[in-house]
Amino acid sequence: MEWSFRMGRVFGIDLKFHYLNVLLFAAVLIERGTYETLVLALLFGFVVLHELGHCFMARRFGVRIKDIVLFPLGGVARMEHLPRSPRIEFLVAIAGPAVNAVLAVLFAPVALLGLAIHPEIGTGILALAGLNLLLAVFNLIPAFPMDGSRVLRAMLGWAGYDFVRATDAVALAGKILAGGMVFFALAMVTAGLGGSSLWLALIGLFCWFAGEQERRLVHWMQVHGLGGPSSYGAPRGSPVPSALLPRVVSLPHAWPAAASGRTTPDGWVVYPGGIRIRVVVSPGGAAPPAWRPPRPPGDDAEYLGSPAPAPGPAPLPAPGLDEGPVDPRNAQFERRLLGEGQRGGLF
């Protein structure tokens, strides 16, 4: 992910650190001192464990994990698009807070023992239990992108809501909560109670825009038939859905081009809102001309090496290429920060 660097690998998953975190640590060290900086480092460590909880649960369902990225507002586990199953979404979403809840339960008796032996040590361990309890409870708030939003969406799915309707309901609930956070923070500042309230206002604004972005993404995918593995699962050689034709073209070395998006150097097509799509073909294997989409009127995009394409349905790559059905295995969906393929935690 842009503006982050790789710190290492944990259980085969890349761990990345956003550059803004360096400024955050520097500010805390200068303003608050060493003790608060150590607490912040421990908090980031607990966020990593939180994200690993999401990752391990997702792996149980065969989902590939891309990486974990740590931001000043929390962490994000980036993974392939999860199947639209309330059960899977619930289990993956609840796994992160469950890790923090278990850690809080484990730290609590150790803290009580520490208080009896050495009060300062016991108080420190009790603070660790409190941090994990805070992470578990706060992340269950039903506002995107926090885990509680996906837990609520899964529960609405069990209640009979379709995915789009459930997303709309959760996004609305999250906006109400986000507005409440901002109002409360401003009231606290007005009353002179506080600098830390601005942090709550920032989180509220973030949740508001995250909810709207999630809602728009789900509606966009619904309109264009990109709803997930079940949205298109035809056998090899079947036509690509017409909604994909003006948007994706396969080129040699897996380099796509699209009329309504921009192509990145690493082969992703980026659409407005940060939605990115890649169609994978075998290395060096150019797609047949019939698979190249017709050029829309007024389209100035350059289809590399593509003569005037023939109109009509575009067949999928022949069996010699990598994949057949159009699903997340060969049309991969990724969002840079928010989205169904990601599970994040805030603090």
Residue pairs with C-beta under 8 A, 6 or more apart in sequence:
1 16
1 18
1 67
1 69
1 78
1 336
2 336
3 18
3 19
3 20
4 16
4 17
4 18
4 19
4 69
4 70
5 16
5 17
5 19
6 14
6 15
6 16
6 17
7 15
7 16
7 17
8 14
8 15
9 15
10 48
10 52
10 68
11 52
11 55
11 56
12 65
13 52
13 55
13 65
13 67
13 68
13 77
14 66
14 67
14 68
15 48
15 67
15 68
15 70
16 67
16 68
16 69
16 70
17 69
17 70
18 69
18 70
18 71
18 72
20 71
20 72
21 44
21 70
21 71
21 72
24 40
24 72
25 37
25 40
25 41
28 36
28 37
28 40
29 37
39 127
39 131
42 128
42 131
43 131
43 135
43 347
44 70
44 75
46 100
46 103
46 131
46 132
46 135
47 70
47 74
47 75
47 135
47 345
47 347
48 68
48 70
48 75
49 99
49 100
49 103
50 75
50 96
50 97
50 99
50 100
50 135
50 139
50 345
51 68
51 75
51 76
51 77
51 96
51 343
51 344
51 345
52 68
52 77
52 99
53 95
53 96
53 97
53 98
53 99
54 77
54 79
54 92
54 93
54 95
54 96
54 147
54 343
55 65
55 68
55 77
55 79
55 343
56 95
57 91
57 92
57 95
58 65
58 77
58 79
58 82
58 92
58 343
59 65
60 91
61 82
61 83
61 88
61 92
63 79
63 80
63 82
63 92
64 79
64 80
65 77
65 78
65 79
66 78
66 79
66 80
66 334
67 77
67 78
68 75
68 76
68 77
68 78
69 75
69 76
69 78
71 337
73 202
73 203
73 206
73 346
73 347
74 344
74 345
74 346
74 347
75 344
75 345
76 145
76 337
76 342
76 343
76 344
77 342
77 343
77 344
78 334
78 341
78 342
79 341
79 342
79 343
80 328
80 332
80 341
81 228
81 229
81 328
81 332
81 333
81 340
81 341
82 88
82 89
82 92
82 340
82 341
83 228
83 229
83 230
84 163
84 227
84 228
84 229
84 230
86 153
86 154
86 155
86 157
86 158
87 154
89 150
89 153
89 154
89 157
90 150
90 151
90 154
90 155
92 150
92 343
93 147
93 148
93 150
93 151
93 154
93 343
94 147
94 151
96 139
96 147
96 343
96 345
97 135
97 136
97 137
97 139
97 140
97 147
98 136
100 132
100 133
100 135
100 136
100 139
101 132
101 133
101 136
103 128
103 129
103 132
104 129
104 130
104 132
104 133
104 136
107 125
107 126
107 128
107 129
107 132
108 126
108 129
110 125
111 122
111 123
111 125
111 126
111 128
111 129
112 122
112 126
113 122
114 121
114 122
114 123
114 124
114 125
114 126
115 122
115 123
115 126
116 122
134 347
135 345
135 347
138 146
138 346
138 347
139 146
139 147
139 148
139 345
139 346
140 146
140 147
140 148
140 151
141 148
141 149
141 177
142 148
142 149
142 151
142 152
142 170
142 173
142 174
142 177
143 149
143 173
143 174
143 175
143 177
143 178
143 207
143 210
143 211
144 170
144 171
144 174
144 207
144 210
144 211
144 213
144 214
144 338
145 207
145 210
145 214
145 337
145 338
145 342
145 344
145 346
146 207
146 344
146 345
146 346
147 343
147 344
147 345
149 170
149 174
149 211
149 214
150 343
152 169
152 170
152 173
153 163
153 166
153 167
153 169
153 170
156 165
156 166
156 169
156 170
157 163
157 166
161 169
163 218
163 222
163 227
164 218
164 219
164 222
167 214
167 215
167 218
168 215
170 211
171 211
171 212
171 214
171 215
172 211
174 207
174 208
174 210
174 211
175 207
175 208
175 211
175 212
177 204
177 207
178 204
178 205
178 206
178 207
178 208
178 211
179 204
179 208
180 204
181 200
181 201
181 203
181 204
181 207
182 200
182 201
182 204
182 205
182 208
184 197
184 200
185 197
185 198
185 199
185 200
185 201
185 204
186 197
186 201
188 194
188 197
188 200
189 195
189 197
189 198
189 201
203 346
206 346
210 338
213 273
213 274
213 338
214 338
214 339
216 273
217 273
217 275
217 335
217 338
217 339
217 340
218 340
220 226
220 273
220 275
221 227
221 228
221 333
223 243
224 243
224 244
224 247
225 231
225 232
225 241
225 243
225 244
226 243
226 244
226 277
226 331
226 333
228 327
228 328
228 340
229 327
229 328
231 327
232 241
232 325
232 326
232 327
233 325
233 327
234 316
234 324
234 325
234 326
235 324
235 325
236 316
236 318
236 319
236 324
236 325
237 315
237 316
237 318
237 319
237 324
238 315
238 316
238 324
238 325
239 313
239 314
239 315
239 316
240 248
240 291
240 313
240 314
240 315
240 316
240 326
241 326
242 313
244 293
244 326
244 331
245 293
245 294
245 313
245 314
246 258
246 259
246 260
246 293
246 294
246 296
247 258
247 259
247 260
247 261
247 269
247 271
247 277
247 293
248 256
248 258
248 269
248 277
248 279
248 293
248 331
249 256
249 257
249 258
249 279
249 287
249 291
249 292
249 293
249 303
249 306
250 256
250 279
250 281
250 286
250 287
250 291
250 292
250 317
251 257
251 281
251 286
251 287
251 303
251 304
251 305
251 306
252 281
252 284
252 285
252 286
252 305
253 267
253 283
253 284
254 267
254 278
254 279
254 280
254 281
254 283
255 263
255 267
255 304
256 263
256 267
256 268
256 269
256 277
256 278
256 279
257 263
257 269
257 301
257 302
257 303
257 304
257 306
258 269
258 271
258 277
258 301
259 293
259 295
259 296
259 299
259 301
260 271
260 272
261 269
261 270
261 271
261 272
261 277
262 269
262 270
263 269
263 270
264 270
264 276
267 278
268 276
268 277
268 278
268 334
269 276
269 277
269 278
270 276
271 277
274 335
274 336
274 337
275 333
275 335
276 333
276 334
276 335
276 336
277 331
277 332
277 333
278 331
278 332
279 330
279 331
280 322
280 323
280 330
280 332
281 287
281 317
281 321
281 322
282 317
282 320
282 321
282 322
285 317
285 320
285 321
286 305
287 317
287 321
288 315
288 317
288 318
289 306
289 307
289 309
289 310
290 309
290 310
290 312
290 314
290 315
291 314
291 315
291 316
291 317
292 303
292 306
292 309
292 314
293 309
293 314
294 309
294 310
294 311
295 301
295 303
295 308
295 309
303 309
316 324
316 325
316 326
317 323
317 324
322 330
323 329
323 330
324 330
333 339
333 340
333 341
334 341
335 341
335 342
337 344
338 344
